[in-house]
Amino acid sequence: MRTSKYLLFTNKKKYTNDIDTNNLIIKSRLIKKISSGIYVFLPLGIRIIDKIKKIIKIEMEKQHAIEMLIPILQPSFLWENSGRKKIFGNELFKIIDRKKKFFILAPTNEEIITYILYKEIKSYKKFPIILYQINTKYRDEIRPKAGIIRCKEFIMKDAYSFHTENKSLKKVYFKMYNAYIKIFNHLNIKFYIVKTKSKKMGGKVSHEFHSKSKNGENYILTIENYKISKKIIVKNILKNNFSSKNQQTSNFVKIFLMKSKKNKKNIIAIIQKKSILKIDKIKKYCNDNTIKFEKKKNVKRFIKQIKDSKTFLKIRHKIIVDLSVLKLKNFYIYKKINKNKENNFSDSKKNMLIKKNFEINKSIEMAHIFQIGEKYSKKNNFFIKNKKKKNCFVKMGCYGIGITRLIPIIIEQNHDNNEIKWPTKISPFKIIILPINKQKNLEVHKTSENIYKTLKKNNIEVLIEDRIISPGKMFFESDLLGITHIIIVSEKYIKKNIVEYKNRILNIKKLISVNKILQTIL
């Protein structure tokens, strides 16, 4: 591809109201904002989206998932039958056509995919089956923010598995779980896995895949070199005279174990070392006046269960953390629990509950998988005679990835100042050729063209800068494009049949012979 024939919109302007990642996305012109929460994906952005899709499709095919395309516009009765029209409320885009029929722009597809299989499949021999699509979704966000991290129109991969047995559902679920790990490794994304509640989707088992991000909307509790994390809630839970501004920065925290009489569930609160917890604030946040500190014997049992930091992250209890704890880069947990007074214990190993420090990070949820079970099949009366000729409701698994929000996640983890460093597998082009002052030197022009033609013959995605622009603008735009391999052809070295080579990911710069370009990049 030639830059003179391609649509590039790079821009030097800094958008001060936008986050750093979104600044790079806009400056490199991957997207163009049309309205709040609505974006056009420009040619460069589409190339990256297509490469992400390709990686996902390869992993889906390995799981024997079958691709299909589900309509975005769906009849309202499907959502009324499932009860989710009321649950989603104003988040649903609702449409009335000229015949006064009601439709919905789908944010997810559990209802329609169950309805299709209910109408089409009549034998247990067709199960298990996995169907997936990559398509646009809609959600009427009340406050779209952070660019394409949270917007009204977005691209998702959603897959659905169907089974006659729970054993089969669990088996496929964890195969998809591992497929997601492979997808994010291919994309060079550092991620964490959170076991969580299903909420609107249904079912009892679900996992979220999170990426650390200063632009995130969630908070997760993590430990170093461990993929599992715990989702937490951050609130002001201290007594009024202990404001977060006055907190000392000891890296020890105290924890409190509480229990609700109403739902019999445990809650953990985490505050700084010298603080005092106000339990009334916990009650108010949880809307539960039955919450009390756990009994001593149950606290002792809890301490025995917490063998190490990993088991602490796997506990099912809701964790509420005071705002002041966010100031600590990392912290250790004090071994004595439910000590609600202004403590002055020493910051020593003997006072640690766990001999490993924790971190709290903001995060973005980029994928979510669920063992939904029979929720939607029961709504459609979708049952099958199994091998034993007994009627059984079909079990369902659901597996989603937010494709558009992967772009800001990847950029945040792979950029440096004004330079994007796309992972090789999703770089918009594999290589870019930068001829310096080619209009002044015929040899630079000829060599650049010959390199371009050779790479094209070898089916390598190559972009050549063939416009007449200054070297400064050439390098600026190249940095924003983030292409992995760069070949610089200049008068200084071309007489010796040498070019400058740069690998953006590995941060390598060296001189190579023109004849060794293919060998270097392959």
N, C-alpha and C positions, 0 to 999 in steps of 0.2 A: 504494500500500500504506500502511496505517495502522500505526503502531507498536503500538497497542493490540491489533491483530489479528495481529501478527507475533511470531515467537519470537526475542527478543533476550536474550542471556545475558552482556552485558558485565560486567566485573569489575574493581574497582580493585586487587585483591590483586596483589602482585609475587611471582612465583615465583623465588626467589633461586637455585635450582639450575639454572634454565633460561637459555639464551642469550637475548640481547635480542630477536632476531627471534621466537623461540618464545614469549617473554613476551607480545609483541604479538598473536601468533596466538591464544594462550590467553585473554588479557584481552578481545580483541574477539570471542571465542567463535566462531571459524571452525570449530574442532575441539574434541572432547572425548576425552581419553585414557581408554581402557577397561582396557588392560593394556599391558605393555611392547611397543612397536612396533605397537600396534593402536589406531586412532582412529576416532571417529564424525565425519563431516563434517556440521556443523549447517547450518541453512537459509542463513545468510550465506555460508558456505564453499562450498556447492553452487552458489549463484548465480555465484560467481567461477569455479569449476571449469567450469560450463556455458559461460561466456563465453570461457574459454581454448579449450575444445573447439570452439566456433564458429569462432574464428580459424583453428585448425588445419584444420578441415574445409574451409573456404573455400580454403586454400592447397593442400590435397590434391586437391580437385576441379579446380583449375587444372592439376594434373599428370595429370589423367584417372585418378586413383586411385579404385578402387571399394570402398565400405565394406561390411564384413561383420562377423559376430560369431562368434568362435571360443570353444568351450567351455573353461572354466578347468580343469575336471576332465578329465584325459586318460589314456588307457590307458598303462600303464607300458611296454608293448612298443615304443612309438614311441621312447622315450628309451633303451631298451636297444639297439635297432637302431643308433641314431646314436652310441652310446658315451658320451653325455653324462650318463647317469644316474650313472655312475662319476665323471665329471669334476666334476659339480656336488656330488656327495656329500651331506653333511648339510645343504646349503643348500636341497635339495628337500624340500617337504612330501610325504610318502608316505602313501597311504590304502589300507586293505584293506576291501572291502565285505563284506556278509553271505555272499556266495558265494565268499569268499576270493580275489577277483580284485584285482590290484594297480593302483592309479591314482596319478597325480601332480597336484598343484596347480601349474599352469604358471607359471614365472617368465619364459618367452619361448616363441615359437611356430614356430620354424623347422621342426621335425619335422612337426607336424600340417598346416601349410599346404602343405608339399611333398607330403605324403601325399595330401591332398585333390586337388591339381592332377594328381598322378600317376594318380589314379583317374578324373579327369574330362576331362582335355585330351589329345587324340590327334593334333592337327594343329598344325604350325608357324605356321599362319595366325592362331592365337589370341595369338601373342606379338609384341611384348612386352606384358605385363600387370602392373598394379600393384594389389595388394589391401591394404586396411588396416582396422584396427579401433581403437577406444578402449575399453579394458576393464581390469578389475582383474587384478593379477598378485600372486604370492606368492613370498616368499623367506624361508627360516628363518634370519634373521640371528642370529648368535651374540651380538652386542651391539647391539641397536637404539639409535640415539642421535640427538640434535639434532632431536627432534620428528619431523616428517614428511619430513625429509631422508633418513633411513635407517630404514625400518620394515618390518614383516613383510608388510603388505598395502598395495598402492599402485596408482595408476591410471597407465597408460601408453598412448601412441599407438604402435602398432607397424605398420609397413608392410613389404611384401615385393614385390619386382619379380622377374619371371622372363623369361628371354631365351634365344634360340638362338645368339646371337653375343656375344662379349666387347665388341665395339664398341658394341652396343646397351646392354649393362650399364653401360659407362662413361658413355655419353650420359645415361641416366636417372639414374645416380648423382649426376652433377654438377647435374642439374636439381633433384633432391631437396636436394642441398647448398645450392643457392641458395634453394629454398623455405624451408628452415630459417632461413636468414638473414632472410628476410622475416617469418617467424613471430616471431622474437625481436625484430625491430625494431618490429612491431605491439605487442608486449608491453612495449616500452620497457626491454628488458633489455640491459645492456652485456655483451658476451660476447667470448670468445676461442676460436679454432679450433686444435685440436691434432691433428697427424697422429700416429697411434699404431698399436700392434699389436692384432690381433684377438683373440688368446688363445682363450678358450673358444668363441667364435662361429665361428671358421674364416675362411679367406680371408687375403689379403695386404694389402689396402688398407682403411683405416678412418680416420675422423675423429671426434674428440670435440668437443663444444661445452661450454665451461666459463664459469662466472661467478666473478669474484673474490668471496671470502667469508671472513671471519674464522672462520666455522664450518666451513670446507671440510676435506676429508680428503686432498686432493691438493695438490701444489705445482706452480706453473707459472712459467716464465721469460718475462717480457714486456718490450716496449719501448713507449714512448708513441705513441699514435695508430696502432697497428698491430694488426690483428685476429688475426694468426697468433701462436701462442705455442708453447712447448716444455715438455712435461711432464718434471719432474725428480724425483730421489730425494734426500731429505735424511737424512744419517747423520753420526755422529761419525767422521771419518776422519783425525784429527790424531794425531801422536805424543802420548803420555800427558802429557808435560811442557808441552804447549801446549793447555791446557784452554780451552774456549770462554769461560770467565769472564774470562780474562786478555787476551782479544783487544783490540787497538786498533781504533778505528773509522775507519781510513782507508777511503776509498771505492774503493780499488783491490783487485783480487783477482788471484790467480795461477791459471793453469789447467795441467792435466797431461793429455797425450795418451797413452793406454795401449792395448794390444792383447792380446786373448786368442788364444793359439795353438790352443786347443781349438775355438772356433767362428769364428775369424778376424774377430771384430767389435771395433770400437773403443769405448773408454770414455773419457769426459772427467771429470776431477775438478776442482772449484773450491773454493779455500780462501782465507782472508784473507792479506793482503800479507806479514805477518811470521811466518806459520805454516809448519810442516813437515808434509808429507803422510806418512802411514804406509800404504804400499802393501799391507801384510799385511791391513789392515782392508778394503780394496777386495776383495782375494782372498776373504776370509772372507764378505763380504756377497754376492758374486757366486758363491760356491761354486766357485771356479775358481783353482787354483794356477798356471795357465799365464800369468796376466796379467803383462805386463812393460811398462816405459816404451817408447814407440814410438821407432824409430830416427830419427836427426837428419834424414836425407833425406826421410822421410815426414812429419816435423814441418814441414819447409820447404814441402812440397807442400800440407799442410793449411792453413798460413798463407796461401798464395796463393789457395786456394779460398774463404777467408773474406774476401770483398770488402767486406762491410758487416754491420751488425747483423741484417738480415733473412736473409742467407744463413746466419748462425750459428744462428738459430732453426730453419732448415730442415734442418740436418744430421741424419743418422739415428743418430748415436752416442748411446749411453746417457749421461746426465749425472748425476753424483753430486755433491751440494753439501754442504759441511760445515755443521753446525748454526750455527757462529759467523757465517756469512755472512748468516743470516736477520736479524741485528741491523742490517744495513745497509739503509737505505731504498732506496738505489740504488747501483750500482757500475759501475766501468769495468774492463776486462780488460787486464792487463799484457801487453805485446807479446811478451815472451820466454816460451817455453813449456818446461815440464819443468825449471824452476829450483828444485830442492827444497832450499833453504837459507833462513835467516832474512834476507830481503832488506830493504834500507832505501832503495829507489829512490824518487825524488820523485814526488809526485802531479801530474804535468804531462801536457799533451796529447801531448808527444813520446814518452811511455811507453805510450800507449794502442794496443792492437791494433785497436780499433774506436772511432771518434770519437762514440760514443753510449752512454749509460748503460742498464743493464739493471735490472729489478726482479724480485724473487721475491715471489709472492703465494700465499696459500692459495686453493684454488678448489673449487667444486662442479661435478661433471659433470652436465649437465642433458639431454644428448642424445648419441647415438652412432649413426653410420651405417657400413655395411660393404659392401664388394664381396666377398661370400662365395664366389662362383664355383660349382663343381660338388660341393662337399662333401656336401650333403644329397641331391641328385639321385642321386649315386652310391650312397648308402646305400639308396635306394629303387629303384635301377635305373630311374630316370626319364629316359628318353631319347626324342627325337623325330626323325623324318626331316625334315631341313631342306630348303631349296629345291633343293639338289643331290641330294636323295634319299639323303643319307648320315645314318646314325645319329649324333646328338650329344647329350651330356648337357646338360640344361637348366641355365643359369647363374642365380644368385640374388643379389639385393641386399637388404639389410635396413636399416631406418631407424626408430630408436626415439626417443621423447621422454618423459621422466619428468614427467608432468603435475602430480602432487601436489607434487613438490619444486620446481616453478616458483613456488609460492605464497611460501615463505620467501625464495626468491631475489628475487622482485619486491619484497617488503616490505623486505628488507635494503637494496635500492637506492632505495627510495621511502618513507622514513619520517623522522620528526624527533621525538625524545623519545617522547611518548605518542601521536603522531599518525601514522596511516598515510595515505599519499597514493597511492591506487590510480591507475594509468594510466587515462585516460578510457575506453578500450575495454573494460576489465574491471571498472570500478567497479560494485559490487553494485547500486546505483541511480544514475541520472544526476544526480539532484538531491534534496536534503533540505530540507524547510521546517521552520523552528524558530519557532513562535509563542511569544513571551515573555509569561508571565502571562496567557494567553488567558482563563483563568477569571475574571479581574478586569476584562477589557476586551472588550466585545462586538465592537467594531470590528476588533480584532486577530484575534478568532476568525473573523469573517465574511470578512475579507480573505484569511486563510490558507486557508480552505475554498474560496474562489473561485479562488485561484491553483492549488490542488490539482486542482480540477475542470477548469480550463483546460488544465493540463499533461497530465492523463489523456486528455482529448479529442484531444490532439495526439500520442497514443501515446508519451509520454515516461515512462520509468521514474522514478517519484517516490515518495519516502517522506515522510510527514508525521508530525511528532511530536504526537500527539493525546492523550497521557497527561498527567495533572496531576502534573508533577514540577518541581523547582527548575531555574532557568536553569543553575546550576552542573553538575548532573547531565546536563542536556540537552546542554551543550557538550562535556562529558567523553565522553559516548557518541558524539556526532557525530564527534569526533576519532578515536575507535577504529574507527568504521565506515569512515572514509576516503573518503566520497563526494565526488566532484569539486566539484560546484556546491552552494553553501549559500545559502539565502534566510532571512534573519532578519527576522521581522515583529514590530515593537515599538511601544508607545504613543508613543515619542519622535518617530517619523517618519510614522506611518500617517495622521495627519490631513492630511498633504501628499501622500498617495497614493505614498509613497516607502518602499522597503525597503532593508535592508543586503544586499549581495551579496558573497560570498567565493568565489574560485576557489582551491581547495586546491593544485593543481599549479603554477599560475602565481604563487601567493602574492599575489593581487590582492584588495584590499578597497575597495569603493566603494558609494556610494548610487545607486540606480537607480529609475526610475519603475516602478510595478507593470505598466504597459502595455508595458514594454520587456524584461520577463523572458525571454520566448520568443526575442526577437532577440538577447539577450545570451548565452544558453546554446547556441543552435543554430549 
